[in-house]
Amino acid sequence: MEPTLGTEAPSAQHVHVVLGGCSAGDAEAVLASLHRWYASERGVTAPSTRDISAHPTVWTAMVDTSHRSGEVEPVTLGESVTVNMQGGPGAVGRLRDTFAQAFAVSDDGTASGDQEVDVQLHLRSR
């Protein structure tokens, strides 16, 4: 069966990133950094101006880790950000290493599948 448009599997260089447990401003800081470092399809282009504190909210991006551009410098966050990444082991590892250059990173769990890994991290300011 042929895949239909929009359902093709991402390449081994792509990582699906989901951010949560944080403010819109902290999510935007992480997403903007990802966009500077890698080609990405961002799920959010600007922080929300409405009060989201009473509702669970996530932000997403699909990141192509095949080529990193720009300098990785420390990024300031107000609070910690929970990051869930899913993709090929090499791509997820590259993105985790990049996060570690910009943030204090704690690994909170990994699940390995046949060809993908799921990793949960917490990012904090250095």
Order of alpha helices (4+ residues) and beta strands (2+ residues): beta-alpha-beta-beta-beta-alpha-beta-beta
